[in-house]
Amino acid sequence: MSFDSLGLSAPLLKAVAKKGYAEPSPIQEKAIPVVLQGKDVLASAQTGTGKTAGFTLPILQLLSQTQQSHKRQIRALVLTPTRELAAQIFDNVKEYSEFIDFRSAVIFGGVNQNPQIKAIKNGLDLLVATPGRLLDLHNQGHLSLSNIEILVLDEADRMLDMGFLRDIKRIMELLPKRRQNLLFSATFSKDIKKLANSILYQPVMVEATPENTTAEKVSQRGYKVDRGRKAELVIKLISEGNWSQVLIFMRTKHGANNLTKKLLKKNITAAAIHGNKTQGARVKALSDFKSGKIRVLVATDIAARGLDIPLLPHVINYELPNIPEDYVHRIGRTGRAGASGQAISLIDFEEYEYVRGIEKLLGEKLQSETVPGFDLENIPSPPKQERGRRNPNKPKKKQGGGNRNGNNNRGNRR
Ligand code: AMP
C-alpha cells in the first residue's frame, strides 16, 4: 500500500515524501482513513509504530480543509505525558505541516512559560501540551479550549501511571462536548478502558500490534547474573559486541548515574536521562545519542517513555521493571520501523518474580541463560517457596567473591 491511497492531500504527501517514508506503517494504514472520516478512534499502539504520523497527518488535513476564523483559535489539542514526547510530537507536526498554512505550538512544564504564552497569543491551529502546564496557562487566562474540534490523548496509559487522571478530567470539562477524540495507548488496563468509555463516542478500534505483545522482530534474551556484576556484564556486552547505540533502562535515577559513571570510566561514551536532569541536559543527551556522539543512553522508564529514537538496535534492561507492561514499553524501543533489534534483560536472583509476571503477560517464556565467566556464585536455582524477594530481616548468607554488597539502589525510584 502507498501513502497516495490513504486520501491525504498533495502538500501532506509531499511532506511525507520529504521524510523518506516508502509506505505507511500498519497503524497509519488503519488510522488515517478512519480519522479522516471524522470518527473517534481507540488505538492500541506502542511507540515506534509510527502512531504520531497516524494521527497528525489526518488532523492536519481535516483542519486545513475547514475554515479558520480570522483570529486563529486552537482547534486541535494533543495531550501527552512527558515534555520529551510533547517536543517530539511538535517536531513531527512542524515537519508534516511544512507545505500547508498551519500554526502549531508546544507547551510543557519545567521551563519559562513566557515564550509559550507568546506562541499562543500569535494564534494557533494545533497545540501539543502536557496536562499540568496546559491547566496552568488556562487558569491564568492565557488560552481558550472552547474551539477544540479534535482531541488526542497520546500514551494515555502512561498519563494515568503518572497520575494525570484528575488533570485529564478537568481538561475534558473545558472542551466543547461535540468533538472528535483519538486515544492512543500501548496497554489496556481497566482504568484505561474506563477512561476511553468516558471520552470516546462509538470509537473505531485500531491495533498496530496485538495487545500486550512485543514487536515481532525483537529478539529477547535474559542473562542471569549476580546483581553486583551487572555493570561488568554490560561493559563486556557493549565492548565485545562493539555496539554503537544502546539504550539501557534502570529503575532508579541513582542507578542510572552510577552506571553512566562506570561506562565513562571504561571509555564508553554515555549519558543518563532521568527526572532530576534539566530539560536542557535531557535534550542534549538525546541529541548526542541520536547523532552517534554517545553510544549509550542510560534512562529511567519515565524519562525514556516515547523518545523518538529510530532504528535502535540494542536495548538492555539493567533491572527488570516490576510492572510487566513496562517491559513491553521498553522492548518497544527496539526493532522500530521494520528494523530488527535485540533486547537483553539482566536478571538477578531477586528478579525472578518479575520474570514470571512478564512471561504471563507475553504468554511466552523469556529464554534465559548465564554468560560464560558470569556464573552465579553460591546462588542455587531458587526452590519454589523461596522465590520471592529476600526477607530483609533474614541474615544474608556470606557470599564468596563478586561484589554482592547488597548495594540497594531501588529506593530512589525514577
Ligand atoms: P512514532 O511511533 O510515531 O514515535 O514513530 C516512530 C519512528 O518511525 C519515527 O522515527 C518516525 O519518523 C518513523 N516513521 C513513522 N512513519 C513511518 C513510515 N511510514 N515509514 C518509516 N518510518 C516511519
Residues whose N, C-alpha, C, O or C-beta is under 5 A from the ligand:
A	BS01	AMP	Y21 A22 E23 P24 S25 Q46 T47 G48 T49 G50 K51 T52 A53 D308 P310 A337
